[in-house]
Amino acid sequence: MKTAHSIYFADAGHMSEVSDGSIDLVVTSPPYPMIEMWDDLFRKMAPDINKSLSTQDGSGAFEAMHRQLDPVWRECFRVLRPGGLACINIGDATRTIDGHFALYTNHARILTAARDIGFTSLPCIIWRKQTNAPNRFMGSGMLPAGAYVTLEHEYILILRKNGKRNFLSDEEKRQRRESAIFWEERNHWFSDVWFDIKGAGQALPDAQERQRSAAFPFELPYRLINMFSVRSDHVLDPFMGTGTTMAAAMAAGRNSMGYDTDPRLISAVQKSAHSAMLPTNQPAARRLARHQAFVEQRTAEGKPLKYTNELYGFPVVTRQEICLQLDIPAHLVQTGDTRFEVSHEMARIPFKYSLFDN
Ligand SMILES: C[S@@+](CC[C@H](N)C(=O)[O-])C[C@H]1O[C@@H](n2cnc3c(N)ncnc32)[C@H](O)[C@@H]1O
């Protein structure tokens, strides 16, 4: 199997390279309005943002920044297929402006815009970030009533274009069965609070680029891609940044497209593509190993594993997992400055229940 990955350094408010209805899944994280690291970027986008920030008008700046993101959500709706999903990682912002401390509810503003565009909201995920830093208390410390709750979570909003996606042809049904996730992963991944994913390192490879990447951790798009798309699908990240979504799509055997307005990120994107190929970076191998541990534990507990996966020969809990197949990206070819092609092969690890032990 081969997949193609293209990146465009252009405004995602006009994704002219992407045809209507051609994308199966959007996974993204925009610049967060009212978080100071993005002020300069937003100031350059529209004079009213600069004016609101300069005159200490927090609500005006918040709304004006979101008006810059709205066209991108409209474009996402256009390019998604019916039944396609958009997963948007966004955090709210706390900020004191003109002596007035407030929460700027980015997630709520995006949900309102998405509803007006025509998206259906589905239950979302709270990403409770693991942090090693001690709690940063905000406000009056131990004294009531001027202390503020610490903001340590972000959202993954899940939106759908139209109703449920249909898998009609035999080929579509086969792809879907092969893209099944393990029963034990389903129980964990489809929980509405994710506790187990740490924030990503924020270093960028080139000193001239902005100081922090604002990248999300690889596991976040990788999980979402496996939850909400099937093998060979097309995944789009309109705010690609360092290309984490592209790397996750490569690791999961999906095609991808990414947009970013900052061309200085090219080396970071190339680094992400190459690191997705490293044998030590293969989430599929880790998933197989985790399944092996799960099988051992479940067997020890005397709980049933009624079915056998046809490809690997290991036991699984449900019938839906018998065609499950995991791929790893085996070979990367750069077919242009901003294009990559990846050949995939079946993930194989030394596995107790695997056919390959025979
Ligand atoms: C939060 S970062 C994304 C980080 C990314 N998820 C990663 O893992 O590296 C948001 C990115 O959106 C880009 N951006 C901002 N406005 C944009 C627009 N209108 N079109 C495309 N990219 C944009 C910024 O340059 C920035 O790299």
The ligand as an SDF file (V2000), in Angstrom:
LIG
                    3D

 27 29  0  0  0  0  0  0  0  0999 V2000
   -1.2470   25.5390   17.0660 C   0  0  0  0  0  0  0  0  0  0  0  0
   -0.2540   25.6050   15.6430 S   0  0  0  0  0  0  0  0  0  0  0  0
   -0.4650   23.9890   14.9860 C   0  0  0  0  0  0  0  0  0  0  0  0
    0.5300   23.0210   15.5420 C   0  0  0  0  0  0  0  0  0  0  0  0
    0.4300   21.6360   14.9400 C   0  0  0  0  0  0  0  0  0  0  0  0
   -0.7320   20.9200   15.4020 N   0  0  0  0  0  0  0  0  0  0  0  0
    1.6600   20.8130   15.2610 C   0  0  0  0  0  0  0  0  0  0  0  0
    1.5570   19.7370   15.8590 O   0  0  0  0  0  0  0  0  0  0  0  0
    2.7810   21.2840   14.9710 O   0  0  0  0  0  0  0  0  0  0  0  0
   -1.2120   26.5760   14.5370 C   0  0  0  0  0  0  0  0  0  0  0  0
   -0.5580   26.8150   13.1850 C   0  0  0  0  0  0  0  0  0  0  0  0
   -1.5190   27.4840   12.3410 O   0  0  0  0  0  0  0  0  0  0  0  0
   -0.8150   28.2990   11.4270 C   0  0  0  0  0  0  0  0  0  0  0  0
   -1.8130   29.2200   10.8570 N   0  0  0  0  0  0  0  0  0  0  0  0
   -2.3690   30.3080   11.4200 C   0  0  0  0  0  0  0  0  0  0  0  0
   -3.3030   30.8540   10.6100 N   0  0  0  0  0  0  0  0  0  0  0  0
   -3.3560   30.0710    9.5020 C   0  0  0  0  0  0  0  0  0  0  0  0
   -4.1350   30.0790    8.3130 C   0  0  0  0  0  0  0  0  0  0  0  0
   -5.0590   31.0100    8.0900 N   0  0  0  0  0  0  0  0  0  0  0  0
   -3.9180   29.1100    7.4120 N   0  0  0  0  0  0  0  0  0  0  0  0
   -2.9990   28.1430    7.6130 C   0  0  0  0  0  0  0  0  0  0  0  0
   -2.2220   28.0940    8.7270 N   0  0  0  0  0  0  0  0  0  0  0  0
   -2.4040   29.0400    9.6540 C   0  0  0  0  0  0  0  0  0  0  0  0
    0.2840   28.9070   12.2790 C   0  0  0  0  0  0  0  0  0  0  0  0
    1.3800   29.3340   11.4800 O   0  0  0  0  0  0  0  0  0  0  0  0
    0.6510   27.7180   13.1890 C   0  0  0  0  0  0  0  0  0  0  0  0
    1.7650   27.0000   12.6730 O   0  0  0  0  0  0  0  0  0  0  0  0
  1  2  1  0
  2  3  1  0
  2 10  1  0
  3  4  1  0
  4  5  1  0
  5  6  1  0
  5  7  1  0
  7  8  2  0
  7  9  1  0
 10 11  1  0
 11 12  1  0
 11 26  1  0
 12 13  1  0
 13 14  1  0
 13 24  1  0
 14 15  1  0
 14 23  1  0
 15 16  2  0
 16 17  1  0
 17 18  1  0
 17 23  2  0
 18 19  1  0
 18 20  2  0
 20 21  1  0
 21 22  2  0
 22 23  1  0
 24 25  1  0
 24 26  1  0
 26 27  1  0
M  CHG  2   2   1   9  -1
M  END
$$$$
